[in-house]
Structures are given as structure tokens and as C-alpha cells.
Amino acid sequence: MTESTPEDDARPGLKRGEPSEEQEDSYFMRPRTEAARERDVFRYLHPWAEANQPAFISRAAFPDDQNTPEPEACPDITLAALAQLGALRMNVRRVVVSLISCTVEYVLAESTKSMSLQYDVVEDPKDAPWIGTCSMKRSEGLNDFAIDHWRKATQLRQLPEDPGFYYTAGISKHHFIIPDVHRQKDEKQRAFVKRASWLRFFASVPLRDPRGSVIGSYTLLDDKPRFGISAHELTYLEDMADTVTDHLEATIVRAQRQRSERLIQGLALFNNGMDSLRHWWLQQDDRRLNKAGRYRKQGIDRSGQDRRLAVEFGIQESNDRPLAQRRLARLRRGRGRNASLGTSGSNSAAEKTRESENVGGRDFGQESHKNDSSRDSSRSKDPLKASRQQKEEKGTTQDQKSHSGLPATNPTQAYGRASNLLREALHAEGVYFTDANMATPAPRRPRLKASEQQSEQSEGTSTTSASERCAGSTSDTDVSDKDSNDRPCDLNGFSSRKRSTIKGTESEYLFNLPVKRLESLIRRFPRGHIFNYEDSGDVLSSSGDETGSAGSGEATEPTPVPDSRTYRKDRDAQKLGQIMPGARTIAFFPVWDSSSERYRTCLFVWSMTPLRYFDPAEDITYLAAFSHSLLAELGRIEAMAADRAKSTFISSMSHELRSPLHGVLAGAEFFLESEPTAFQEQMISTISMAGRTLLDTVNHILDFSKISNFSKSQRRDRAKADASRHEAS
């Protein structure tokens, strides 16, 4: 299509009209690639969906079975009112506001002139919702080709000199108009037109962010054909599009505030011994439902609360296998990982599930697990083994119980709680804590003074021959180090939408990260890094540089050569993407333990949907703050273990010492009754006094250990009572 309009490229970034000379060179609509434009779309879509909780944003508007599902009203009343205002001012049947990515068009709001904003009632039956809040393939909509034209704009539309000018049929850099859809043979083949036999007039203007990137459209639909749109009407539509964008910007700010509350709540719950945000989320959802419109159907909303909770956090499985079998399976899996470091992709069944849940990407290495019933059938029927298995199952059940409100007693529980809370707080797909003790680089040698450098250089020739002589003796050590660097990293804790450490289950993903690769990541990104990927697996150039706002400033890793820094970073990103195929964004953060001057663990957080991209300034800072709480919790657990070991040692040694002391005192008393000499009586008295003093000391130590254990049990009871009160509130 071509348009019969004047050239509509004006000075950019300003109010439409005659620009000033000072403003002419201040702003340009910079061209954006399609991948960058899609990230801009998701930057608006994800906060909007997070703030409004639309139940059917992923519902297909035009399913293949030809049955159009029942439409749902927009949960954002303000956005629906802006669309309704356009329908009233332009006198059209309905207005649709949508965000358009590379492949999907997300319909946020659909409004008509007589549609109620508070309840599902319309005055005119023709004003009933048509598709509502939903999504469709971009190729099914009419704005598909218009997006490519809108992206070419470098300036705002220039106002025509004739105020009575009309914009007629055509696609331009600033609008798309079809006076009569029935006369357009090409457009009649699209699903958008096939399902709307009433549609005659179509007009659309782009939604642009402050940088000029096209993120969506503001579309007019009417059941009567029109000649076109006047210049004043098009200006009004552009003003409404800017108002919608401003509202979406405000939604981002509101969503960031809500997300900050969520992040802070996750950190607070971890410090209080909790392991999930579900209870807090239910309270927030109840408040949201109570603030809904007065005529909203509360019963329907509350009946879907469990479904919304599952969509938000997932449904995690519990493991009923005995502890011994789990350990044996873990050892076997570890041997398999040492034999092959490659990941196995299984994308056919998972792809259908992700499409139904509106999640992009593909899985990285899923491991197949046998059915638990087959494991149970292979158990021995020996009574002794059966009783032993019952004890193990009982211990496993106790280990799988929720530790909400109670302090963790081992590092695995702490890592499990931290991974689950991080995943829920960051709205991520999964979290991994890997052991970084073997991957910690050697600390950099301190700088030498000039005199020391000269002396070291003079000694260099004499030490060269010695080092050559020692090369043969260290070859075996190098081979063993190479084998240890090639094996995968150990897993401290994990959490995904289906499984987690706190549930006693094993990860459905194969995370085969070699130790040498983890060491490279730590050396290049000691303060954390965000890796972004396209759906094809290619690394996005916007992954960003290292963030210096948070992290472990104590680390002293060697700095890469400047000219090879970019290449090495890209190589690390590509290797990590190969290990975790399907991840769209990965946050990496090494946790530095200043007490041991080593990296304690490394944190990997990933998301497999393009709706969620991590922010280096916000998410890396939060990971740094959470890591401090995790280190404090691990320190508390280690201190408790040390106190428990000392108490056990004192108790055992006290009992071991009292028995021989009683023997010494009894022997002294018997010896005193055998008519000893004066000197012997003096020695016996000294032995008896020393023995009684030592016995009293041992008794006091034993009493102190009992008192200490009693006070600790009282503190645990108080912590449990406080947690119960916290849950009740």
C-alpha cells in the first residue's frame, strides 16, 4: 500500500508542530534492531503483567479449532479507559491496545463505547468484547507489515499546512489506514479479518517509547467504512498513543516498587528462617482482590488463586525415596557426568508445555528419571533390610519437612532455602549454588619493590635449572589437576519450578559446568555478570560490562589483557550458553567469603522466557546483598556445629574422666586404712584432695554443658513460637 499524504518526517523527539532550532539536534529516533525492539517490548509487558495479573494474556485469540474463546476484560482499568476514550472521541466500534514482539502480538486492552469499566455489562450488544485480553501470532494481525514501516521513522510526523487534510489508505512511518477491509484481498486472508466479518474500517498508530522504539499499536476498529482520518484526528490518536506509553511507563515504576517489596520480603524471610514467598504472595493477592471493582466476581477470582499461584511459583514435587537410595543415585549420576560432560536436550514434550505456559526457549539437558513405583518394587523383602529402610524413610521424611520459621541445622538446608527464595523473589526459572572451593583462583602475588624485583631477576637464571629439574616430578600432579578441573562442579543447592533441595528432589536439569570453566568465570567476572541470549542461542551484545556497584571487593584476581577482554568474555558467554541451552538470561555471581579468603560458592540464576531479562544494576546488587545473609547463615551453622562438637567432647570426656577419678579416690581411701606411715598419710591426703578438686571441676564442666544445651533448646522454642506468630499474622 502507498499513502496519499505529505512527507511526514519532522523534527524528532518533540511535540508535533514547528520545532525550535535548539531542539532540532537534541534528539533522534535511533534505528533499533528487531531483537533490541523486542527487548523494549518485554520491558513494558513483563511489569504490566506482573502488576495486573492478567489471567488470559497467553490465551490464543484465534485457536485452530475455529472456536473463539470467551473474551476476558482488561484488568488494567486505566488502560481500558484510555482505549474507551479513543472509541468515544473517534466514534468507532472498538479500540485495541497491544504490544507487538517479533512473533507475538499481545492484546492488553479492548474497549467499546458502552462497555463498563467495573463489571461485565454493555448497553449495546454490539459493544460486547470481541477478543479481550489475549495474544495472537503477529502474522495473524493487521499490524504485521506496519511495524517494519514504523521502525524506519527517524523524526516525528510533520503537520500538514492544510488543516482540512485527510490521511487516506496506506502505510507510512507513522500510521496505517484501511478505509474498507472488504476491498483488501490480501488482508482478508488473515485470521484477524476472517474472525471479524463485521470489520470494515481499520486505523492504527504506533506506540513508541521515549527513545522512539516501536513497542505496539493503538488501533481503531469500526463496522462502517470511512474515507480516512483528518489531520486533527491523527494528531489526537498520536496523543492517545503517547498517553498510553506514559501509563505503561508509570506501570513500570509501580511494578519496580512492588518488585522491590518482593525482593526485600524474600531477604527478610530468609533471615527469619522461612523458605518460600507463597504465604506472603497469597496475602498480597487477597489485598488485590479486595481492591477490585465493586461489581467484580470475587468468587471466580478467588477460585483461580491456586492456578495463579502455580503460574507464579510453579508446583514442586516431593521425593519419597529413601535417603540411601538418593545418595546412591547421586553418586552414580556423578560418575556419569565425569564420563561425559555433554548435555542431553529433550525439547519435544517440554516445548508443548512451554507453549501452553507462554514460555520461550528450550530446556538445557533434562535427565530422565525412572518411576518411583519401579524403585519401590525393587526393594528387598528382608525384614532386617525393610526395617532399616523404614528408618531411612522416616529420616528422609523428617528431612523433607518444611523448615519454615526454624533455623537451618546444616548447610544444605541453608542453600535450599536461599535458592528457593531467590528464585521466587527474582521471578526466575531456577537457581543453582555450585561449590567454588576448587575453582577459586590463586591470590595474586603482592607487588614487589624495585630492589626486590632486581634481586628476583638476578636469581631467575639460577632457579630456572631447578625448575626444569622439577618439571618431571610434577607431571603426575598436573595430570591429576587436569582431571579435577575437567569434572563438573559440585552442587550445594538448587531450586526450580518443579523441584528443589528443600523438597528432597534432584534437579531435572543437567548442569555440567566444569571446574575450569567456573574458574574462568570467577576470574573474568569477580563482581557478577548478566548474560543475555537470543532464542537461537546467540549471545546478545547488550549483556553489558562488569558491574562495579556490588560484589566482593576483597577479591584480587588478575585483570585480563584489554585487547582480548571482549573476546574472552564472549567466549565464556558462548560456553555457558552451550551448557545451559534455552536460557534467555543468566545471572552469575560468585560469593566471596572474607573469613576464609576464598570463594565459597557461585550463584547461577536463569530465566527461559523473553519476558524476563535481568538488570545488572538491580539484580546483581540484590544477589550481593543476599549472599551476605547467606554467608552469615552459614557462619551461624558452622558455629553451632563447633559448639555442638565441643559440647559432645566435653560430655564424653567428663564421663571418661570421672570413672578413673573415682577409682583413684577409692584407692586412696583403702590405702589410708592400711596403717600407713606419716609420710604416706600426707601423700594419700594430697592425692585425695587433688582428686576431689579435679572431680568437682569435671562435674562443673558437665553441669555447664547441660545448662548450655537447655538454654539453646529454650531459644529454639522461642524462635518456633515467633515463627508461628509470624505465620498467623
C-alpha positions in Angstrom: 0.0 0.0 0.0 1.0 3.6 -0.5 -0.4 6.7 1.1 -1.6 9.9 -0.4 0.0 12.1 2.3 2.7 14.7 2.5 6.1 13.8 3.7 5.6 13.2 7.4 9.1 13.2 8.8 9.5 16.2 11.1 12.0 17.2 13.8 12.3 14.3 16.3 11.5 13.9 20.0 9.3 17.0 20.5 5.7 17.9 20.5 4.3 17.8 17.0 4.4 21.1 15.3 7.1 23.6 14.4 10.3 22.8 16.4 12.8 25.2 17.7 16.4 25.5 16.3 17.8 24.5 19.7 15.7 21.3 19.8 16.4 20.2 16.2 19.7 18.4 17.0 18.8 17.3 20.6 17.1 14.0 19.8 16.9 11.4 17.1 14.8 8.2 16.7 17.8 5.9 16.5 17.1 2.8 14.5 16.7 -0.4 16.6 17.3 -3.9 15.6 14.4 -6.3 15.8 16.0 -8.1 18.8 16.5 -4.8 20.6 13.0 -3.7 19.8 11.7 -7.0 21.2 13.5 -6.4 24.5 11.9 -3.0 24.7 8.5 -4.6 24.3 9.1 -7.1 27.1 10.5 -4.3 29.3 6.9 -3.0 29.2 5.0 -6.2 29.0 6.5 -8.0 32.0 5.9 -5.2 34.5 2.4 -4.7 33.2 1.6 -8.4 33.5 3.3 -8.6 37.0 1.3 -5.6 38.3 -2.1 -6.5 36.8 -2.0 -10.3 36.9 -3.9 -10.9 33.6 -5.3 -14.4 33.6 -5.5 -14.8 29.9 -2.7 -12.8 28.4 -1.3 -16.0 26.9 -4.6 -17.3 25.6 -4.7 -17.7 21.8 -7.2 -15.2 20.3 -7.8 -17.4 17.2 -7.3 -21.1 18.0 -7.1 -23.7 15.3 -10.4 -25.3 16.3 -12.2 -22.2 14.9 -14.0 -21.6 18.3 -13.2 -18.2 19.6 -12.9 -18.4 23.4 -14.9 -16.3 25.7 -13.1 -12.9 26.0 -11.9 -11.5 29.3 -11.9 -7.8 30.2 -8.7 -5.9 30.8 -7.7 -5.9 34.4 -6.0 -2.5 34.0 -8.9 -0.1 34.3 -6.8 2.9 33.4 -5.7 1.4 30.2 -9.2 0.3 29.4 -10.4 3.8 30.0 -7.8 5.2 27.6 -9.0 2.8 24.9 -12.6 3.7 25.6 -11.9 7.4 25.4 -10.5 6.8 21.9 -13.6 4.9 20.9 -15.8 7.7 22.1 -13.8 10.6 20.5 -13.3 8.8 17.2 -16.8 7.3 17.1 -15.6 3.8 16.3 -17.0 0.5 17.5 -13.9 -0.6 19.5 -10.3 0.3 20.2 -7.5 -2.2 20.8 -4.2 -1.5 22.6 -1.5 -4.1 22.0 2.3 -4.7 22.4 3.9 -6.4 19.5 7.1 -8.5 19.7 8.9 -10.3 16.9 6.4 -13.1 16.6 3.5 -12.4 19.0 1.0 -9.5 19.4 -0.2 -9.2 23.0 -3.6 -7.5 23.3 -3.6 -5.6 26.6 -7.0 -3.9 26.3 -10.1 -3.9 24.2 -12.8 -1.3 24.9 -16.0 -0.1 23.3 -18.1 3.0 23.8 -20.7 1.5 26.2 -18.5 -1.1 27.9 -18.4 -0.8 31.7 -15.0 -0.5 33.4 -16.2 -2.1 36.6 -18.3 -5.0 35.6 -19.1 -7.1 32.6 -22.1 -5.3 31.3 -22.7 -3.4 28.0 -25.6 -1.2 26.9 -25.4 -2.1 23.2 -25.0 -5.9 22.4 -22.6 -4.9 19.5 -20.3 -3.4 22.1 -19.7 -6.8 23.8 -16.0 -7.8 24.0 -14.6 -9.5 20.9 -11.2 -10.9 21.8 -10.5 -9.2 25.1 -7.0 -9.6 26.8 -5.2 -12.3 24.8 -2.4 -12.9 22.4 -2.1 -13.9 18.7 0.6 -14.6 16.2 2.0 -11.4 14.7 1.3 -12.8 11.2 -2.4 -13.1 12.1 -2.8 -9.4 12.9 -3.1 -6.5 10.5 -0.1 -4.6 12.1 2.4 -7.1 10.9 3.8 -5.1 7.9 3.1 -1.8 9.6 5.8 -2.5 12.2 8.5 -2.7 9.6 7.4 0.7 8.2 7.1 2.3 11.6 10.6 1.3 12.6 12.0 3.3 9.7 10.9 6.7 11.2 13.7 8.9 12.3 11.6 12.0 13.1 8.1 12.8 14.2 5.3 13.4 11.8 5.2 16.8 10.2 1.8 18.6 10.5 0.3 19.4 7.1 -0.2 23.0 6.1 -3.9 22.4 5.2 -5.9 21.9 8.5 -8.6 20.0 6.5 -6.1 17.5 5.1 -7.3 13.8 5.2 -5.0 10.8 5.5 -6.4 8.0 3.4 -5.4 4.4 2.6 -1.8 3.5 3.1 1.1 2.5 5.3 3.5 5.3 6.4 6.2 5.6 9.0 3.6 7.0 11.5 0.2 5.3 10.7 -1.6 2.5 8.9 -5.1 3.1 7.5 -7.5 0.7 5.7 -10.7 2.6 4.7 -12.6 -0.6 3.8 -11.1 -4.0 4.8 -13.5 -5.9 2.5 -11.9 -4.3 -0.5 -8.4 -5.5 0.5 -7.9 -9.0 -0.9 -4.5 -9.5 0.7 -5.7 -8.6 4.2 -8.8 -10.7 4.1 -6.7 -13.9 4.3 -5.5 -13.0 7.8 -7.1 -14.7 10.8 -7.8 -11.2 12.3 -10.1 -10.4 9.4 -11.6 -13.9 9.0 -12.9 -14.0 12.5 -14.3 -10.4 12.3 -16.8 -10.4 9.4 -18.1 -7.1 10.8 -14.8 -5.3 10.4 -14.7 -2.6 7.7 -12.5 0.3 8.9 -9.1 -0.1 10.4 -6.6 2.5 11.5 -3.5 2.2 13.7 -0.7 4.4 15.1 2.4 3.1 16.7 3.2 3.2 20.4 6.8 4.5 20.9 8.9 4.6 24.0 10.9 7.7 24.9 13.7 6.6 22.6 11.4 6.2 19.6 11.4 2.4 19.6 8.1 0.9 18.4 6.6 -1.3 21.1 3.0 -1.7 20.0 -0.1 -0.1 18.5 -3.2 1.9 19.3 -5.8 0.5 16.8 -9.3 1.7 15.8 -11.9 -0.9 14.5 -15.3 0.0 13.1 -18.1 -1.8 11.4 -18.6 1.0 8.8 -16.1 2.0 6.1 -14.6 5.5 6.2 -12.8 7.8 3.8 -9.9 8.3 6.1 -8.7 10.3 9.1 -8.3 14.0 9.3 -5.1 15.7 10.4 -6.6 16.7 13.8 -7.9 13.2 14.4 -4.5 11.6 13.6 -2.9 14.1 16.0 -5.4 13.1 18.7 -4.6 9.4 18.0 -0.8 10.1 18.4 -1.5 12.0 21.6 -3.5 9.0 22.9 -0.6 6.7 21.9 1.8 8.8 23.9 -0.6 8.8 26.9 -0.8 5.0 26.8 3.0 4.9 26.7 3.2 7.2 29.7 0.8 5.0 31.5 2.9 1.9 30.7 6.0 3.8 32.0 4.1 4.5 35.2 3.3 0.9 35.4 7.0 0.0 35.2 7.7 2.3 38.1 4.8 0.8 40.1 6.0 -2.7 39.2 9.6 -1.9 40.3 8.3 -0.7 43.6 6.3 -3.9 44.1 9.3 -5.9 42.9 11.5 -4.1 45.5 9.0 -5.1 48.2 9.2 -8.6 47.0 12.9 -8.7 47.0 13.1 -7.2 50.5 10.5 -9.6 51.7 12.5 -12.6 50.3 15.6 -11.4 52.2 13.6 -10.8 55.4 12.0 -14.3 55.2 15.4 -15.9 54.7 16.8 -14.2 57.8 13.7 -15.3 59.7 14.2 -19.0 58.7 11.5 -19.2 56.1 11.8 -21.0 52.8 9.1 -19.6 50.5 7.2 -16.4 49.4 3.9 -18.3 48.8 2.2 -17.3 52.1 3.2 -13.6 51.6 2.0 -13.7 47.9 -1.4 -15.1 49.0 -1.8 -12.2 51.4 -0.9 -9.7 48.7 -3.3 -11.3 46.2 -6.1 -11.2 48.8 -5.5 -7.4 49.1 -5.5 -7.0 45.4 -8.8 -8.8 45.1 -10.3 -6.7 47.8 -9.4 -3.6 45.9 -11.0 -4.8 42.7 -14.1 -3.2 41.2 -17.3 -3.3 43.3 -19.0 -5.5 40.7 -16.2 -7.9 40.1 -17.0 -11.6 40.6 -14.9 -12.3 43.7 -15.7 -16.0 43.7 -14.3 -16.5 40.2 -11.1 -14.6 41.1 -10.5 -16.5 44.3 -11.3 -19.8 42.7 -8.4 -19.2 40.3 -6.0 -18.2 43.1 -4.4 -21.6 43.2 -3.9 -21.6 39.5 -2.3 -18.1 39.7 -0.1 -19.3 42.5 1.1 -22.3 40.4 1.8 -20.0 37.4 3.7 -17.6 39.7 5.9 -20.1 41.5 5.3 -23.5 39.9 4.4 -26.7 41.6 7.3 -28.5 43.2 7.4 -32.3 43.6 8.3 -34.1 46.8 10.6 -37.1 46.9 9.5 -40.2 48.8 12.7 -42.2 48.0 14.8 -43.3 51.0 17.9 -41.2 51.8 20.3 -44.1 51.0 18.9 -44.6 47.5 19.1 -40.9 46.8 22.7 -40.8 47.8 23.5 -43.8 45.6 21.7 -42.3 42.7 23.6 -39.1 43.2 27.0 -41.0 43.2 26.0 -42.8 40.0 25.0 -39.6 38.3 28.3 -38.1 39.3 30.2 -40.9 37.7 28.2 -40.5 34.5 28.9 -36.8 34.5 32.7 -37.5 34.8 32.4 -39.8 31.8 30.6 -37.3 29.6 30.3 -33.6 30.1 27.8 -33.0 27.3 24.3 -32.1 28.0 21.3 -34.0 26.6 18.5 -31.9 25.2 14.9 -33.1 25.4 12.7 -30.5 23.8 9.7 -32.2 22.1 7.4 -32.7 25.1 8.8 -29.7 27.0 8.2 -27.4 24.0 4.5 -28.1 24.1 4.3 -27.4 27.8 6.2 -24.1 27.4 4.0 -23.1 24.6 0.9 -23.7 26.8 2.6 -21.7 29.6 3.8 -18.9 27.2 7.5 -19.7 27.9 10.0 -19.4 25.2 13.3 -21.2 24.7 14.2 -24.8 25.2 15.4 -27.0 28.1 19.1 -27.4 28.9 19.9 -31.1 29.4 17.0 -32.9 31.1 17.8 -36.1 32.9 15.4 -39.0 32.6 14.2 -40.5 35.9 12.6 -43.8 36.4 9.2 -44.0 38.0 9.3 -44.2 41.8 7.0 -47.2 41.7 9.7 -49.2 39.8 12.2 -48.3 42.5 9.8 -49.3 45.3 9.2 -52.7 43.6 12.9 -53.4 43.6 13.2 -53.1 47.4 14.2 -56.1 49.3 11.6 -58.0 51.3 14.1 -59.0 54.0 12.7 -57.9 57.4 16.0 -56.5 58.6 16.5 -54.5 55.4 12.9 -53.5 55.5 13.2 -52.1 59.0 16.4 -50.3 58.0 14.6 -48.8 55.0 11.8 -47.7 57.2 14.2 -45.9 59.4 15.8 -44.2 56.4 12.4 -43.2 55.1 11.5 -41.8 58.4 14.7 -39.8 58.5 14.0 -38.6 54.9 10.5 -37.5 55.7 11.8 -35.5 58.7 14.5 -34.0 56.4 11.9 -33.1 53.8 9.6 -31.3 56.3 9.4 -27.5 55.9 11.9 -25.6 57.9 9.8 -22.5 57.9 10.5 -20.4 60.9 13.2 -22.7 62.2 16.9 -22.0 61.8 18.7 -24.4 59.5 20.9 -27.1 61.1 23.1 -27.9 58.1 24.4 -26.0 55.1 22.2 -28.0 52.7 19.1 -26.6 54.3 20.5 -23.0 54.1 21.4 -23.4 50.4 18.0 -24.9 49.7 16.1 -22.1 51.4 18.3 -19.5 49.7 17.9 -20.9 46.3 14.1 -21.2 46.6 13.6 -17.7 48.0 15.9 -16.2 45.3 14.0 -18.0 42.5 10.6 -16.8 43.8 11.8 -13.2 44.6 13.6 -12.8 41.2 10.7 -14.4 39.3 13.3 -16.7 37.7 13.1 -20.2 36.2 15.8 -21.7 38.5 18.7 -21.1 40.8 21.9 -23.1 41.3 24.5 -22.9 44.0 27.8 -24.5 42.9 30.8 -25.3 45.1 33.6 -22.8 44.3 36.3 -24.1 46.6 38.2 -26.0 43.9 37.6 -23.2 41.3 38.9 -20.3 43.4 41.9 -18.8 41.6 45.2 -18.4 43.4 45.5 -15.0 45.0 47.7 -12.5 43.1 51.2 -12.1 44.4 51.9 -8.7 46.1 53.8 -6.1 44.2 57.5 -6.1 44.8 59.7 -3.1 45.3 62.2 -2.1 42.7 65.1 -3.6 44.7 63.3 -6.8 45.3 62.4 -7.1 41.6 66.1 -6.7 40.6 67.1 -9.3 43.1 64.4 -11.7 41.9 65.6 -11.2 38.3 69.2 -12.0 39.3 68.0 -15.1 40.9 65.9 -16.1 37.9 68.8 -17.8 36.0 69.7 -19.9 39.0 66.2 -21.0 39.6 65.5 -21.9 36.0 67.5 -25.1 36.0 66.0 -26.1 39.3 62.5 -25.6 37.9 63.4 -27.7 34.9 64.6 -30.5 37.1 61.4 -30.4 39.0 59.2 -30.5 35.8 59.3 -34.2 35.5 58.4 -34.8 39.2 55.3 -32.5 38.9 53.9 -34.1 35.7 51.7 -36.6 37.7 50.4 -33.7 39.8 49.5 -31.8 36.6 47.6 -34.7 35.3 45.6 -35.1 38.5 44.9 -31.3 38.5 43.7 -31.5 34.9 41.3 -34.4 35.7 39.9 -32.4 38.7 39.4 -29.3 36.5 37.5 -31.3 33.8 35.0 -32.8 36.2 31.7 -30.9 36.8 31.2 -28.7 39.8 29.5 -30.0 42.9 26.0 -28.7 43.6 25.3 -27.1 47.0 21.6 -26.4 46.5 19.1 -25.7 43.8 15.5 -24.7 43.1 13.4 -24.8 40.0 9.7 -24.5 39.3 9.3 -28.3 39.7 12.0 -29.5 42.1 14.2 -28.1 44.8 16.6 -29.1 47.5 14.2 -28.4 50.3 11.8 -30.9 48.8 14.4 -33.6 48.8 14.3 -34.0 45.0 17.0 -33.9 42.4 17.2 -31.4 39.6 15.6 -32.1 36.3 18.4 -30.2 34.5 21.9 -31.4 33.8 24.2 -28.6 34.8 27.6 -30.0 33.7 29.8 -26.9 34.4 33.5 -28.0 34.5 35.6 -26.6 37.3 38.0 -24.9 34.9 35.1 -23.1 33.2 33.8 -21.9 36.6 37.3 -20.7 37.5 37.4 -18.7 34.2 34.0 -17.1 35.0 35.2 -16.2 38.5 38.4 -14.7 37.1 36.7 -12.6 34.5 33.6 -11.6 36.4 34.5 -11.4 40.1 31.6 -9.0 40.8 29.0 -10.9 38.8 27.6 -10.6 35.3 24.4 -10.8 33.3 24.4 -13.0 30.1 21.6 -12.4 27.6 20.8 -14.8 24.7 18.5 -14.8 21.7 16.1 -17.7 21.1 18.6 -19.2 18.7 21.3 -19.3 21.4 23.4 -16.4 20.1 24.8 -14.0 22.7 23.2 -10.6 22.7 25.6 -7.7 22.6 23.7 -5.9 25.4 24.8 -8.3 28.0 26.8 -5.5 29.5 30.1 -5.0 31.1 31.1 -5.9 34.6 29.1 -4.2 37.3 31.2 -2.5 40.0 28.3 -1.4 42.2 28.2 -4.6 44.3 30.0 -7.8 45.0 33.2 -8.9 46.6 35.6 -6.1 46.5 38.1 -8.2 48.5 38.8 -10.5 45.6 42.2 -10.0 44.0 42.0 -11.7 40.6 44.4 -10.9 37.7 43.0 -8.4 35.2 42.7 -9.7 31.6 44.6 -8.1 28.8 42.5 -5.2 27.5 42.6 -6.2 23.8 41.5 -9.7 24.5 38.9 -8.9 27.2 35.9 -8.7 24.8 36.9 -11.9 23.0 37.3 -13.9 26.3 34.0 -12.6 27.7 32.2 -13.6 24.5 33.8 -17.0 24.6 32.7 -17.5 28.3 29.2 -16.4 27.4 29.1 -18.8 24.5 30.4 -21.7 26.6 27.9 -21.0 29.3 25.1 -20.8 26.7 26.1 -24.2 25.4 26.0 -25.7 28.9 22.5 -24.1 29.6 20.8 -24.1 26.2 17.4 -22.5 26.2 18.2 -19.9 28.9 17.4 -16.4 27.7 19.1 -14.6 30.5 21.6 -15.9 33.1 22.8 -14.0 36.2 26.2 -15.2 37.5 27.5 -14.1 40.9 30.5 -15.6 42.9 30.1 -15.4 46.7 33.3 -14.3 48.4 33.9 -15.5 52.0 36.2 -13.0 53.6 36.8 -15.2 56.7 38.5 -17.9 54.6 39.6 -15.6 51.8 38.1 -17.8 49.2 35.1 -18.0 47.0 32.6 -20.1 49.0 30.0 -20.7 46.3 28.8 -19.4 42.9 25.3 -18.5 42.1 23.5 -19.0 38.8 20.0 -17.6 38.2 18.4 -18.2 34.9 15.2 -17.4 33.0 13.9 -19.2 30.0 11.3 -16.7 28.9 12.0 -13.4 26.9 9.6 -11.7 29.3 12.2 -11.6 32.0 15.7 -10.0 31.5 17.9 -9.4 34.5 19.1 -5.9 35.3 22.8 -5.6 36.2 22.2 -2.6 38.4 19.3 -4.1 40.4 19.6 -7.9 40.3 23.4 -8.1 40.8 23.1 -5.8 43.7 20.3 -7.9 45.2 22.4 -11.1 44.8 25.3 -9.4 46.6 23.1 -8.4 49.5 21.5 -11.9 49.7 25.0 -13.5 49.6 25.9 -11.6 52.7 22.9 -13.0 54.5 23.7 -16.5 53.2 27.3 -16.2 54.5 26.0 -15.1 57.9 23.7 -18.1 58.0 26.4 -20.5 57.0 28.7 -19.0 59.7 25.9 -19.5 62.3 25.5 -23.1 61.2 29.3 -23.7 61.4 29.4 -22.0 64.9 26.5 -24.2 66.1 28.3 -27.3 64.7 31.5 -26.3 66.5 29.6 -25.7 69.8 27.9 -29.0 69.4 31.2 -30.7 68.8 32.7 -29.0 71.9 29.7 -29.9 74.0 29.8 -33.5 72.9 33.5 -33.7 73.5 33.2 -32.2 77.0 30.3 -34.5 77.9 32.2 -37.6 76.7 35.4 -36.6 78.3 33.7 -35.7 81.5 32.3 -39.2 81.8 35.6 -40.7 80.8 37.5 -38.7 83.4 35.1 -39.3 86.3 35.4 -43.1 86.2 39.2 -43.2 86.8 39.0 -40.4 89.3 36.5 -42.4 91.4 39.0 -45.3 91.2 41.8 -43.0 92.4 39.8 -41.7 95.3 38.6 -45.1 96.3 42.2 -46.5 96.2 43.4 -43.6 98.3 40.7 -44.3 101.0 41.6 -48.0 101.1 45.3 -47.2 101.3 44.6 -44.9 104.2 43.0 -47.8 106.2 46.1 -49.9 105.9 48.1 -48.2 108.7 50.5 -46.1 106.6 53.4 -44.1 107.9 53.1 -40.3 108.5 54.7 -39.5 105.1 52.4 -41.9 103.4 49.4 -40.4 105.1 50.5 -37.0 103.9 50.8 -38.2 100.3 47.5 -40.0 100.5 45.8 -36.8 101.7 47.4 -34.8 98.8 46.2 -37.4 96.3 42.7 -37.4 97.7 42.5 -33.5 97.8 43.8 -33.2 94.2 41.4 -36.0 93.0 38.3 -34.4 94.7 39.2 -31.0 93.2 39.6 -32.5 89.8 36.3 -34.3 90.2 34.5 -31.1 91.2 35.9 -29.4 88.2 34.7 -32.1 85.8 31.2 -32.1 87.4 31.0 -28.3 87.0 32.0 -28.6 83.3 29.3 -31.3 82.8 26.7 -29.1 84.5 27.7 -26.2 82.4 27.2 -28.2 79.2 23.8 -29.3 80.3 22.8 -25.7 81.2 24.1 -24.5 77.8 22.1 -27.2 75.9 19.0 -26.3 77.9 19.3 -22.6 77.1 19.8 -23.4 73.4 16.6 -25.5 73.4 14.8 -22.6 75.0 16.0 -20.3 72.2 14.8 -22.8 69.6 11.4 -22.9 71.3 11.1 -19.1 71.3 12.1 -19.0 67.6 9.5 -21.6 66.8 6.8 -19.6 68.7 7.9 -16.4 66.9 7.6 -18.1 63.6 4.1 -19.4 64.4 3.0 -15.9 65.4 4.5 -14.5 62.1 2.5 -17.1 60.1 -0.7 -16.3 62.0 -0.3 -12.6 61.3 
